[in-house]
Structure formats: structure tokens, C-alpha cells
Amino acid sequence: MTEHLNPENAEQAQLETPHPWAELAAEQFSLLRLAPLPFDRDTGARPLRFMQLGRVERNSPTHSLLRLTLQLPDQLTRKELNCLEVWVNHSQAIVRFGPEGGLQVEPENRGLGRFMLAQGIAWARQSWAQYAVASYPLTTSFNEDARERRDYCLQAQGWVVEYLDPLKMKAQCKAERLSALQPDWNNEKVQIVELLDAANMLQQADQSLREQDVAIRKQDERIALLKREDSSMRFTIACLVAFSVFQAGLLIWIATR
């Protein structure tokens, strides 16, 4: 018996089937420098950090994909954390930013969210600036300062932030066209370090360590010399004290005779 698949069931099955690009791993890597920033009362210390930026992209007649991932040294993160996806549907002429739960980055308050969105916008605008942009869900934030920072950054890039409830628990950002979005970020906070620059930084660090090693060795030699001189001085003083005591005893003995 031949079974006929209902069109609605076929559409549902197609939606549930993962896209062949869904599990693509990063293929290109860059080094990011997070500039040291003043202590923040909400997120704590913000020292100098370095991160790895992973990138993979695919193109076909129907779809295009850019996936960016961030990785800290010796840190394991959840799949949806530090990941941005830009899906382009050419048949519908629409660009979607993901993941569906919203962009979540760590460490927070270092300019990484705006940096990743800027990279995605720049990539998509190169070829599809006239495409529409699907609304993008925003993660819930119970911190008023963090929410204001997020909204400011999004609006600076051209997004319109829209709250869906009076308590501001649900929000989304949207834009009419991709051309309305700006591929800008604060490059004083996040910098892409090129390969030669990274090599130069390592060379300078190695040279600085060598210079410090020489300076420390000279200081150790000076300290050792001062210790030897100190020991000699102590011996001399001890001899003088002993001689003075002997002389005093001798004078007393002569005086009492």
C-alpha cells in the first residue's frame, strides 16, 4: 500500500530535519585582544585577555551561512554561548541572526557582543545589503544597567529595540533592511590581532623577559656582593669590639695593680 505524505506533515518534517550546515565547525581562526578596562561593579575585574575567534561560512544558490565562535584558553562553554550565526535565505531575500535564544557572550561587558554583530553585518552587507532582516530575540536581563548598555549598543548599530511587555522581560530588535545596520564596534575594546602582529607581540614579550632576566641577575649579583661586604663588616666590627674589650680589661687590670 502506498502512503501519501500530508503536505503539512512534509513541511513539519522538513523543519525538524537539521540543516546540513547546522554542525559545521570553525575553519578559520583569528586572535582577539580584549583591552584592559576599569573595574566594573556588576561584572568585576576586566583585565587584559586574549580570545580565539573561529569562523566558517558556506554559500549555495538557496542559502548562505556565517558562523562565528569565541573561545577562551582552557575554557569549555555551552554550544549556544559565544556563538553568532547569520543565515541568508536567497529565495525569500531575508537575513536571520541567531542563535534562536539570542546572542550570549562571556566575558560580559567587554564589547564582544557588538563586535560579533558587526562582523556578521559586514559579511552580509557585502552581497545582500538590500535583503530584509528578520527580527532578532534579545536575552532577558534583570540588570537595568546591563539592559541599557545592550540597548545602546544595538541602537548605535542601527537596530530598533522593541519591548513586548510592560515589565521589559521580552524584547526583540529589528531593522527594515540590512543596509540600515552599521558594521561598527569599539575597536579600542576589541582588536583583531593579525598573525604578524601576534608574532611581534610574542617576540617583544620574549625580549622583555630576557631583559628582565638580565636585570634580575645583576640585582642578585649586587645583593650577593653586598651580603659579602656586610659579612666582612660584621667580622671587622666583631674583631674591633673584642679588641676594645681586651684593651679595656687590660687597662683596668693595670689600674688595679
Residue, then its C-alpha position, 0 to 999 in steps of 0.5 A: m500500500t502506498e502512503h501519501l505524505n500530508p503536505e503539512n506533515a512534509e513541511q513539519a518534517q522538513l523543519e525538524t530535519p537539521h540543516p546540513w550546515a547546522e554542525l559545521a565547525a570553525e575553519q578559520f581562526s583569528l586572535l582577539r585582544l580584549a583591552p584592559l578596562p576599569f573595574d566594573r561593579d556588576t561584572g568585576a575585574r576586566p583585565l587584559r585577555f586574549m580570545q580565539l575567534g573561529r569562523v566558517e561560512r558556506n554559500s549555495p544558490t538557496h542559502s548562505l551561512l556565517r558562523l562565528t565562535l569565541q573561545l577562551p584558553d582552557q575554557l569549555t562553554r555551552k554550544e549556544l554561548n559565544c556563538l553568532e550565526v547569520w543565515v541568508n535565505h536567497s529565495q525569500a531575500i531575508v537575513r536571520f541572526g541567531p542563535e534562536g535564544g539570542l546572542q550570549v557572550e562571556p566575558e560580559n561587558r567587554g564589547l564582544g557582543r557588538f563586535m560579533l554583530a558587526q562582523g556578521i553585518a559586514w559579511a552580509r552587507q557585502s552581497w545582500a545589503q538590500y535583503a530584509v532582516a528578520s527580527y532578532p530575540l534579545t536575552t532577558s536581563f534583570n540588570e537595568d544597567a546591563r539592559e541599557r548598555r545592550d540597548y545602546c549598543l544595538q541602537a548605535q548599530g542601527w537596530v530598533v529595540e522593541y519591548l513586548d511587555p510592560l515589565k521589559m522581560k521580552a524584547q526583540c530588535k529589528a531593522e527594515r533592511l540590512s543596509a540600515l545596520q552599521p558594521d561598527w564596534n569599539n575597536e579600542k575594546v576589541q582588536i583583531v590581532e593579525l598573525l604578524d602582529a601576534a608574532n611581534m607581540l610574542q617576540q617583544a614579550d620574549q625580549s622583555l623577559r630576557e631583559q628582565d632576566v638580565a636585570i634580575r641577575k645583576q640585582d642578585e649579583r649586587i645583593a650577593l656582593l653586598k651580603r659579602e661586604d656586610s659579612s666582612m663588616r660584621f667580622t671587622i666590627a666583631c674583631l674591633v669590639a673584642f679588641s676594645v674589650f681586651q684593651a679595656g680589661l687590660l687597662i683596668w687590670i693595670a689600674t688595679r695593680 
